[in-house]
Amino acid sequence: MNIDQLRRSLKDRWLDYYQENRSWITRLSIWVSCEGKRRPSSSFILGALSTVEPRLVDLLPLIVDLSNHPDRIVVALGLNFDPEQELIHLKQLKAESESPKYLPASSVPEVKPSRPAEVDEACEGRDRTSKIDRSPR
């Protein structure tokens, strides 16, 4: 298991959980400011994620042995962000990716077709009006 994959998975699961339950999460007195980011408390985030991400349950004992400070754990897992701002950002990215993309107009100048070549099977030249005797001597 790659740590970056785990972080992405945790972030996605946390945002899904938050979005589904935001109506009551926003009214709880669990909001804190950590390193300039407004978010629910670390304990709340870790508790919620332990129910929706099975891999985290297996890793939490090891993580807590390394650091028993919930804020540090949340920062290390890449979860120190305001979920409201992140959802707004994701919505904007989705809208941009779904909007039609147009290529710029071509700036290549128009090339006029050249005049078709005249058939000159006798190899007499195009502009010759009089025939010159070219028979072998």
N, C-alpha and C positions, 0 to 999 in steps of 0.2 A: 504494500500500500504506500503510495506516494503522499508526502505531507501536503503538497500543493493540491492534490486531488481531494484530500480530506478537508482542507480549508475551503475549497470551492463547494464541496458537498455540504459542509456545515453552514456556510453562508446561504446557499440556496434553501436548505431545509429551514434555517432560522427565518429567512424572509417569507417563505411559504407559511410557516407557523404564525408569524407575526401578522401577515396579511389576513389570514383566516380568522384570527382572534383579536384583531386590533380594536374592535369596538369596546372590549372590556380591558385590554392591556393598557390602552391610553388613559383610562380612568384610574388605574392603580397608582398608589404612591410608591412606585418602585423606580422612578426615573432618577438617574444620576448624570453627572457630567464627569467624564474621565478623559484626561488629556485633550480637553476642549471639545469632546464629542458628547452629545446628549443621547443617552440610550437607557434601556432598562438595566437594572442592576445585574452584575455579573452572575450572582447566584441564581437569579431568575432565568437568565439566558442559558446557563449550564443545566439547570433543572429541566427546562423545556426541551433543550436539545437531547438530553439523555433519554427522553421518551420517544423522540422521533428519529434519532440516528443511532442504530444499533452498534456501529463500530466505535462510537464515542464511549459507550458503556464499558467496553473492553479496555479502552485506553485511559479512562479517567483515573483508575488507581495509580498507574504509572505517572500520569501528568501531575497528580496531587503529590506524589512522592518527590517530584522535581521542584514543584512550587505549590504551596498551599494558599497562595494569595489569588483569590478569584479574579481580580482585575487583571493581573499579569497573565493568567491563563486565557482570559477572553482576548487580550491583546495578542498573545502568541498564536491563538487560533484564527486570528484575522477577523474577529467579530466586534471590534471596537469602532462602531459606526452608528449613526442615527438611522434606524430602519425607515423612518418616513422619508428622509432625504434620499436614501438609496433606492427606495421604490419609485420615487419621482424620477430619479436619474435613469433607472431601468425602463420606465415608461417612455421617456424621451428617446432613448436608444432604440427601442422597439418601433416607435413612430418613424424615426429616421430610416430605419432599415426597411420598413414597409412602404415608404414613399417611393414613387417611381423615379428612376434615375435616367437622365437623358444625356446622350453624348453631345459634345459641342458640335456645332456646324462645321462641316469640312472647309478648310481654308485652301484646299488645292484648287488652283485656277482651272477653269474649264478648258479642255483641249479640244480644238476643232478637228474633226476628222480630216485626214489628208485626202486629196483627190485620188481616186482609184487609179492604179497603174494601167496603162494601155498595153494591150497585147502586141508585141512586136516580134513575131516568130521569125521573121526574115532578118532580124538584127540590123535594120536599116536606120534606126534612130527615130526618135519621136517626132522631131520637128522637120524632118526632111519632106519637102514637098515634091522634089524631083527624084526620080530613081537614078541611081548611079550604077553603072554596070560593074558588078563585083564578081564577075565570072572568072574562074581561074585561067590563067594564060598559059 
